[in-house]
Amino acid sequence: HHSITPTSIKKEITPVFAKVADLNDAPKDRVAETLAKYESVENLDIIIRDLEREMKLAAKELEFEKAAEIRDQIQAMKEMIVFEF
């Protein structure tokens, strides 16, 4: 035979969920910055409309990563509306 002895792999388990949580917080941080610029939650409809326009323009210009970031920002903003009121 080939004289290979199987052994267990011993590796540190990385906290995958912590990394995912950090990634999910990024759009919310940008939402907070955007809200701070507009200084009012009442203007959210205008902000969201502007962001949707910007997202569509980015997609049209084939800047899909930017469009996805804006989409995530819009989603986080809509979630904020739901939980704030």
MMTF fields as JSON, N, C-alpha, C and O atoms, coordinates in Angstrom:
{
  "mmtfVersion": "1.0.0",
  "mmtfProducer": "UNKNOWN",
  "numBonds": 339,
  "numAtoms": 340,
  "numGroups": 85,
  "numChains": 1,
  "numModels": 1,
  "chainsPerModel": [1],
  "groupsPerChain": [85],
  "chainIdList": ["A"],
  "bondAtomList": [4, 2, 8, 6, 12, 10, 16, 14, 20, 18, 24, 22, 28, 26, 32, 30, 36, 34, 40, 38, 44, 42, 48, 46, 52, 50, 56, 54, 60, 58, 64, 62, 68, 66, 72, 70, 76, 74, 80, 78, 84, 82, 88, 86, 92, 90, 96, 94, 100, 98, 104, 102, 108, 106, 112, 110, 116, 114, 120, 118, 124, 122, 128, 126, 132, 130, 136, 134, 140, 138, 144, 142, 148, 146, 152, 150, 156, 154, 160, 158, 164, 162, 168, 166, 172, 170, 176, 174, 180, 178, 184, 182, 188, 186, 192, 190, 196, 194, 200, 198, 204, 202, 208, 206, 212, 210, 216, 214, 220, 218, 224, 222, 228, 226, 232, 230, 236, 234, 240, 238, 244, 242, 248, 246, 252, 250, 256, 254, 260, 258, 264, 262, 268, 266, 272, 270, 276, 274, 280, 278, 284, 282, 288, 286, 292, 290, 296, 294, 300, 298, 304, 302, 308, 306, 312, 310, 316, 314, 320, 318, 324, 322, 328, 326, 332, 330, 336, 334],
  "bondOrderList": [1, 1, 1, 1, 1, 1, 1, 1, 1, 1, 1, 1, 1, 1, 1, 1, 1, 1, 1, 1, 1, 1, 1, 1, 1, 1, 1, 1, 1, 1, 1, 1, 1, 1, 1, 1, 1, 1, 1, 1, 1, 1, 1, 1, 1, 1, 1, 1, 1, 1, 1, 1, 1, 1, 1, 1, 1, 1, 1, 1, 1, 1, 1, 1, 1, 1, 1, 1, 1, 1, 1, 1, 1, 1, 1, 1, 1, 1, 1, 1, 1, 1, 1, 1],
  "groupList": [{"groupName": "HIS", "atomNameList": ["N", "CA", "C", "O"], "elementList": ["N", "C", "C", "O"], "formalChargeList": [0, 0, 0, 0], "bondAtomList": [1, 0, 2, 1, 3, 2], "bondOrderList": [1, 1, 2], "singleLetterCode": "H", "chemCompType": "L-PEPTIDE LINKING"}, {"groupName": "SER", "atomNameList": ["N", "CA", "C", "O"], "elementList": ["N", "C", "C", "O"], "formalChargeList": [0, 0, 0, 0], "bondAtomList": [1, 0, 2, 1, 3, 2], "bondOrderList": [1, 1, 2], "singleLetterCode": "S", "chemCompType": "L-PEPTIDE LINKING"}, {"groupName": "ILE", "atomNameList": ["N", "CA", "C", "O"], "elementList": ["N", "C", "C", "O"], "formalChargeList": [0, 0, 0, 0], "bondAtomList": [1, 0, 2, 1, 3, 2], "bondOrderList": [1, 1, 2], "singleLetterCode": "I", "chemCompType": "L-PEPTIDE LINKING"}, {"groupName": "THR", "atomNameList": ["N", "CA", "C", "O"], "elementList": ["N", "C", "C", "O"], "formalChargeList": [0, 0, 0, 0], "bondAtomList": [1, 0, 2, 1, 3, 2], "bondOrderList": [1, 1, 2], "singleLetterCode": "T", "chemCompType": "L-PEPTIDE LINKING"}, {"groupName": "PRO", "atomNameList": ["N", "CA", "C", "O"], "elementList": ["N", "C", "C", "O"], "formalChargeList": [0, 0, 0, 0], "bondAtomList": [1, 0, 2, 1, 3, 2], "bondOrderList": [1, 1, 2], "singleLetterCode": "P", "chemCompType": "L-PEPTIDE LINKING"}, {"groupName": "LYS", "atomNameList": ["N", "CA", "C", "O"], "elementList": ["N", "C", "C", "O"], "formalChargeList": [0, 0, 0, 0], "bondAtomList": [1, 0, 2, 1, 3, 2], "bondOrderList": [1, 1, 2], "singleLetterCode": "K", "chemCompType": "L-PEPTIDE LINKING"}, {"groupName": "GLU", "atomNameList": ["N", "CA", "C", "O"], "elementList": ["N", "C", "C", "O"], "formalChargeList": [0, 0, 0, 0], "bondAtomList": [1, 0, 2, 1, 3, 2], "bondOrderList": [1, 1, 2], "singleLetterCode": "E", "chemCompType": "L-PEPTIDE LINKING"}, {"groupName": "VAL", "atomNameList": ["N", "CA", "C", "O"], "elementList": ["N", "C", "C", "O"], "formalChargeList": [0, 0, 0, 0], "bondAtomList": [1, 0, 2, 1, 3, 2], "bondOrderList": [1, 1, 2], "singleLetterCode": "V", "chemCompType": "L-PEPTIDE LINKING"}, {"groupName": "PHE", "atomNameList": ["N", "CA", "C", "O"], "elementList": ["N", "C", "C", "O"], "formalChargeList": [0, 0, 0, 0], "bondAtomList": [1, 0, 2, 1, 3, 2], "bondOrderList": [1, 1, 2], "singleLetterCode": "F", "chemCompType": "L-PEPTIDE LINKING"}, {"groupName": "ALA", "atomNameList": ["N", "CA", "C", "O"], "elementList": ["N", "C", "C", "O"], "formalChargeList": [0, 0, 0, 0], "bondAtomList": [1, 0, 2, 1, 3, 2], "bondOrderList": [1, 1, 2], "singleLetterCode": "A", "chemCompType": "L-PEPTIDE LINKING"}, {"groupName": "ASP", "atomNameList": ["N", "CA", "C", "O"], "elementList": ["N", "C", "C", "O"], "formalChargeList": [0, 0, 0, 0], "bondAtomList": [1, 0, 2, 1, 3, 2], "bondOrderList": [1, 1, 2], "singleLetterCode": "D", "chemCompType": "L-PEPTIDE LINKING"}, {"groupName": "LEU", "atomNameList": ["N", "CA", "C", "O"], "elementList": ["N", "C", "C", "O"], "formalChargeList": [0, 0, 0, 0], "bondAtomList": [1, 0, 2, 1, 3, 2], "bondOrderList": [1, 1, 2], "singleLetterCode": "L", "chemCompType": "L-PEPTIDE LINKING"}, {"groupName": "ASN", "atomNameList": ["N", "CA", "C", "O"], "elementList": ["N", "C", "C", "O"], "formalChargeList": [0, 0, 0, 0], "bondAtomList": [1, 0, 2, 1, 3, 2], "bondOrderList": [1, 1, 2], "singleLetterCode": "N", "chemCompType": "L-PEPTIDE LINKING"}, {"groupName": "ARG", "atomNameList": ["N", "CA", "C", "O"], "elementList": ["N", "C", "C", "O"], "formalChargeList": [0, 0, 0, 0], "bondAtomList": [1, 0, 2, 1, 3, 2], "bondOrderList": [1, 1, 2], "singleLetterCode": "R", "chemCompType": "L-PEPTIDE LINKING"}, {"groupName": "TYR", "atomNameList": ["N", "CA", "C", "O"], "elementList": ["N", "C", "C", "O"], "formalChargeList": [0, 0, 0, 0], "bondAtomList": [1, 0, 2, 1, 3, 2], "bondOrderList": [1, 1, 2], "singleLetterCode": "Y", "chemCompType": "L-PEPTIDE LINKING"}, {"groupName": "MET", "atomNameList": ["N", "CA", "C", "O"], "elementList": ["N", "C", "C", "O"], "formalChargeList": [0, 0, 0, 0], "bondAtomList": [1, 0, 2, 1, 3, 2], "bondOrderList": [1, 1, 2], "singleLetterCode": "M", "chemCompType": "L-PEPTIDE LINKING"}, {"groupName": "GLN", "atomNameList": ["N", "CA", "C", "O"], "elementList": ["N", "C", "C", "O"], "formalChargeList": [0, 0, 0, 0], "bondAtomList": [1, 0, 2, 1, 3, 2], "bondOrderList": [1, 1, 2], "singleLetterCode": "Q", "chemCompType": "L-PEPTIDE LINKING"}],
  "groupTypeList": [0, 0, 1, 2, 3, 4, 3, 1, 2, 5, 5, 6, 2, 3, 4, 7, 8, 9, 5, 7, 9, 10, 11, 12, 10, 9, 4, 5, 10, 13, 7, 9, 6, 3, 11, 9, 5, 14, 6, 1, 7, 6, 12, 11, 10, 2, 2, 2, 13, 10, 11, 6, 13, 6, 15, 5, 11, 9, 9, 5, 6, 11, 6, 8, 6, 5, 9, 9, 6, 2, 13, 10, 16, 2, 16, 9, 15, 5, 6, 15, 2, 7, 8, 6, 8],
  "groupIdList": [1, 2, 3, 4, 5, 6, 7, 8, 9, 10, 11, 12, 13, 14, 15, 16, 17, 18, 19, 20, 21, 22, 23, 24, 25, 26, 27, 28, 29, 30, 31, 32, 33, 34, 35, 36, 37, 38, 39, 40, 41, 42, 43, 44, 45, 46, 47, 48, 49, 50, 51, 52, 53, 54, 55, 56, 57, 58, 59, 60, 61, 62, 63, 64, 65, 66, 67, 68, 69, 70, 71, 72, 73, 74, 75, 76, 77, 78, 79, 80, 81, 82, 83, 84, 85],
  "secStructList": [7, 7, 7, 7, 7, 7, 7, 7, 7, 7, 7, 7, 7, 7, 7, 2, 2, 2, 2, 2, 2, 2, 2, 2, 2, 2, 2, 2, 2, 2, 2, 2, 2, 2, 2, 2, 2, 2, 7, 7, 4, 4, 4, 2, 2, 2, 2, 2, 2, 2, 2, 2, 2, 2, 2, 2, 2, 2, 2, 2, 6, 6, 7, 2, 2, 2, 2, 2, 2, 2, 2, 2, 2, 2, 2, 2, 2, 2, 2, 2, 2, 2, 2, 2, 7],
  "xCoordList": [0.801, 0.0, 0.849, 2.067, 0.226, 0.884, 1.471, 2.131, 1.27, 1.786, 1.488, 2.351, 0.265, -0.175, -1.112, -2.07, -0.823, -1.65, -2.509, -1.974, -3.831, -4.692, -4.601, -4.565, -4.565, -4.551, -5.583, -5.958, -6.017, -6.996, -6.312, -5.144, -7.051, -6.53, -6.821, -7.933, -5.815, -5.985, -5.79, -4.671, -6.92, -6.913, -7.76, -8.705, -7.408, -8.231, -9.5, -9.454, -10.612, -11.88, -12.04, -12.029, -12.189, -12.329, -13.78, -14.691, -13.995, -15.368, -15.975, -15.879, -16.583, -17.139, -18.271, -18.379, -19.102, -20.257, -19.849, -20.548, -18.748, -18.281, -17.928, -18.229, -17.287, -16.936, -18.187, -18.255, -19.174, -20.421, -21.139, -21.692, -21.137, -21.796, -21.123, -21.801, -19.786, -19.066, -19.448, -19.621, -19.58, -19.955, -21.368, -21.643, -22.264, -23.644, -23.764, -24.72, -22.825, -22.874, -22.432, -22.803, -21.658, -21.12, -22.211, -22.114, -23.254, -24.285, -24.998, -25.385, -25.17, -25.844, -24.997, -25.532, -23.676, -22.801, -22.934, -22.981, -22.995, -23.16, -24.523, -24.651, -25.543, -26.878, -26.822, -27.385, -26.156, -26.046, -25.357, -25.77, -24.3, -23.606, -24.538, -24.557, -25.306, -26.226, -27.291, -27.609, -27.842, -28.867, -28.297, -28.979, -27.062, -26.433, -26.304, -26.466, -26.013, -25.906, -27.241, -27.288, -28.318, -29.64, -30.313, -31.283, -29.784, -30.226, -31.694, -32.199, -32.385, -33.793, -34.244, -33.917, -34.985, -35.535, -36.711, -37.069, -37.304, -38.453, -38.103, -38.978, -36.847, -36.413, -35.995, -35.405, -36.296, -35.844, -36.357, -35.631, -37.59, -38.113, -37.253, -36.946, -36.872, -36.028, -34.658, -34.125, -34.101, -32.787, -32.827, -31.956, -33.85, -33.965, -34.143, -33.536, -34.971, -35.154, -33.839, -33.518, -33.086, -31.785, -30.829, -30.117, -30.821, -29.939, -30.347, -29.489, -31.658, -32.115, -31.692, -31.285, -31.79, -31.348, -29.841, -29.395, -29.077, -27.627, -27.289, -26.36, -28.052, -27.836, -28.083, -27.293, -29.179, -29.493, -28.446, -28.087, -27.951, -26.908, -25.622, -24.969, -25.273, -24.069, -24.214, -23.262, -25.389, -25.611, -25.538, -24.974, -26.105, -26.078, -24.645, -24.317, -23.794, -22.386, -21.528, -20.299, -22.19, -21.545, -20.678, -19.709, -21.024, -20.336, -21.182, -21.801, -21.187, -22.095, -21.773, -22.68, -20.487, -20.127, -20.682, -21.23, -20.536, -21.056, -22.58, -23.156, -23.23, -24.693, -25.133, -26.131, -24.405, -24.746, -24.576, -25.384, -23.528, -23.328, -24.481, -24.987, -24.888, -25.995, -27.285, -28.079, -27.495, -28.685, -28.725, -29.772, -27.572, -27.495, -27.779, -28.423, -27.289, -27.513, -29.009, -29.552, -29.666, -31.108, -31.87, -32.78, -31.492, -32.153, -32.003, -32.962, -30.788, -30.547, -31.366, -31.862, -31.504, -32.277, -33.755, -34.413, -34.271, -35.673, -35.91, -36.954, -34.944, -35.055, -35.078, -35.794, -34.28, -34.222, -35.586, -36.021, -36.247, -37.565, -38.542, -39.315, -38.491, -39.407, -39.187, -40.15, -37.928, -37.65, -37.72, -37.865, -37.62, -37.664, -39.102, -39.35, -40.052, -41.42, -42.357, -43.549],
  "yCoordList": [-1.192, 0.0, 1.262, 1.19, 2.404, 3.7, 4.258, 5.296, 3.644, 4.013, 5.471, 6.157, 5.933, 7.26, 7.062, 6.292, 7.766, 7.669, 8.929, 10.035, 8.773, 9.954, 10.597, 9.897, 11.899, 12.626, 13.75, 14.224, 14.148, 15.233, 16.576, 16.767, 17.482, 18.832, 19.63, 19.595, 20.344, 21.166, 22.617, 23.075, 23.334, 24.734, 25.54, 25.03, 26.799, 27.688, 28.012, 28.277, 27.986, 28.311, 29.83, 30.437, 30.435, 31.888, 32.28, 31.574, 33.382, 33.843, 34.463, 35.671, 33.643, 34.082, 35.081, 36.065, 34.836, 35.699, 37.107, 38.065, 37.249, 38.577, 39.396, 40.588, 38.756, 39.463, 39.873, 40.984, 38.999, 39.303, 40.454, 41.328, 40.467, 41.54, 42.877, 43.894, 42.879, 44.109, 44.611, 45.815, 43.714, 44.103, 44.673, 45.614, 44.105, 44.582, 45.954, 46.679, 46.323, 47.62, 48.756, 49.906, 48.462, 49.508, 50.372, 51.596, 49.793, 50.661, 51.501, 52.638, 50.951, 51.691, 52.886, 53.943, 52.713, 53.829, 54.941, 56.121, 54.553, 55.556, 56.227, 57.414, 55.477, 56.051, 57.125, 58.207, 56.831, 57.805, 59.077, 60.184, 58.916, 60.071, 60.863, 62.093, 60.165, 60.821, 61.59, 62.73, 60.956, 61.624, 62.848, 63.864, 62.753, 63.887, 65.069, 66.223, 64.775, 65.837, 66.541, 67.767, 65.777, 66.353, 66.879, 67.634, 66.471, 66.95, 66.688, 67.214, 65.882, 65.639, 64.305, 63.947, 63.581, 62.308, 62.56, 61.695, 63.744, 64.072, 64.12, 63.943, 64.354, 64.446, 63.095, 63.046, 62.008, 60.689, 60.321, 59.707, 60.686, 60.375, 61.014, 60.39, 62.253, 62.965, 62.302, 62.099, 61.971, 61.334, 60.008, 59.725, 59.194, 57.876, 58.027, 57.284, 58.983, 59.214, 59.606, 59.118, 60.484, 60.897, 59.714, 59.554, 58.887, 57.719, 56.709, 56.101, 56.528, 55.601, 56.097, 55.308, 57.4, 57.991, 57.758, 57.383, 57.987, 57.781, 56.308, 56.002, 55.397, 53.958, 53.56, 52.82, 54.051, 53.724, 54.269, 53.611, 55.463, 56.053, 55.217, 54.969, 54.793, 53.966, 52.653, 52.204, 52.035, 50.775, 51.01, 50.199, 52.113, 52.436, 52.619, 52.258, 53.183, 53.403, 52.175, 52.25, 51.051, 49.758, 49.778, 49.026, 50.627, 50.67, 49.893, 50.462, 48.579, 47.726, 47.671, 47.565, 47.744, 47.723, 48.956, 48.866, 50.11, 51.356, 51.284, 51.689, 50.764, 50.627, 49.714, 49.994, 48.639, 47.705, 48.366, 48.143, 49.179, 49.886, 50.85, 50.946, 51.564, 52.51, 51.761, 52.208, 50.613, 49.79, 49.388, 49.456, 48.968, 48.566, 49.751, 49.609, 50.913, 52.128, 52.471, 52.831, 52.356, 52.618, 51.634, 52.023, 50.357, 49.33, 49.626, 49.516, 50.004, 50.317, 51.531, 51.596, 52.492, 53.692, 53.344, 53.848, 52.473, 52.056, 51.285, 51.436, 50.459, 49.728, 50.708, 50.508, 51.77, 52.773, 53.451, 53.724, 53.714, 54.341, 53.427, 53.883, 52.147, 51.182, 51.109, 51.054, 51.109, 50.939, 52.234, 52.2, 53.376, 54.663, 55.071, 55.708, 54.71, 55.194, 54.105, 54.353],
  "zCoordList": [0.0, 0.0, 0.0, -0.163, 0.179, 0.013, 1.294, 1.247, 2.395, 3.724, 4.125, 4.672, 3.848, 4.288, 5.475, 5.403, 6.568, 7.758, 7.86, 7.95, 7.849, 7.955, 9.345, 10.358, 9.382, 10.653, 10.593, 9.521, 11.752, 11.831, 11.582, 11.919, 10.995, 10.787, 12.049, 12.577, 12.523, 13.712, 13.304, 13.073, 13.223, 12.827, 13.79, 14.39, 13.925, 14.736, 13.955, 12.754, 14.641, 13.997, 14.04, 15.111, 12.858, 12.806, 13.03, 12.598, 13.693, 13.943, 12.676, 12.462, 11.862, 10.587, 10.801, 10.069, 11.787, 12.0, 12.403, 12.074, 13.099, 13.493, 12.255, 12.188, 11.275, 10.036, 9.283, 8.756, 9.222, 8.522, 9.22, 8.553, 10.531, 11.286, 10.986, 10.837, 10.897, 10.571, 9.188, 8.995, 8.227, 6.871, 6.838, 6.095, 7.641, 7.669, 8.32, 8.044, 9.171, 9.842, 8.93, 9.163, 7.909, 7.038, 6.405, 6.482, 5.779, 5.21, 6.265, 5.996, 7.456, 8.524, 8.961, 9.296, 8.957, 9.297, 8.264, 8.612, 6.981, 5.924, 6.023, 5.727, 6.439, 6.617, 7.701, 7.536, 8.79, 9.876, 9.384, 9.729, 8.574, 8.01, 7.09, 7.137, 6.256, 5.338, 6.108, 5.771, 7.149, 7.957, 8.657, 8.794, 9.095, 9.761, 8.794, 9.192, 7.529, 6.53, 6.328, 6.223, 6.273, 6.01, 7.278, 7.209, 8.441, 9.751, 10.089, 11.08, 9.279, 9.578, 9.026, 7.894, 9.819, 9.366, 8.417, 7.618, 8.514, 7.674, 6.194, 5.347, 5.875, 4.482, 3.895, 2.815, 4.594, 4.142, 2.75, 1.968, 2.436, 1.1, 0.021, -0.994, 0.249, -0.721, -0.808, -1.899, 0.338, 0.379, -0.376, -1.198, -0.088, -0.723, -2.231, -3.003, -2.657, -4.1, -4.766, -5.849, -4.119, -4.657, -4.752, -5.743, -3.707, -3.705, -4.777, -5.417, -4.973, -6.017, -7.396, -8.249, -7.606, -8.87, -9.069, -10.154, -8.008, -8.045, -8.307, -9.056, -7.684, -7.869, -9.324, -9.909, -9.905, -11.298, -12.245, -13.222, -11.967, -12.797, -12.716, -13.73, -11.508, -11.326, -12.092, -12.729, -12.039, -12.765, -14.266, -15.001, -14.714, -16.146, -16.637, -17.767, -15.779, -16.118, -15.794, -15.785, -15.528, -15.248, -13.988, -13.885, -13.048, -11.755, -10.75, -9.852, -10.932, -10.173, -8.68, -7.854, -8.33, -6.911, -6.214, -5.116, -6.86, -6.294, -6.182, -5.172, -7.233, -7.225, -6.078, -5.414, -5.843, -4.76, -3.392, -2.49, -3.236, -1.971, -1.707, -0.588, -2.76, -2.617, -2.3, -1.473, -2.961, -2.69, -1.214, -0.571, -0.689, 0.715, 1.637, 2.677, 1.237, 2.015, 2.041, 3.085, 0.884, 0.802, 1.685, 2.418, 1.611, 2.423, 3.911, 4.674, 4.318, 5.725, 6.148, 7.273, 5.233, 5.531, 5.711, 6.621, 4.831, 4.946, 6.239, 6.874, 6.628, 7.899, 9.07, 10.051, 8.949, 9.984, 10.152, 11.271, 9.032, 9.059, 9.809, 10.65, 9.491, 10.11, 11.614, 12.379, 12.047, 13.469, 14.25, 15.472, 13.583, 14.285, 14.601, 15.624, 13.732, 13.899, 14.318, 14.501]
}
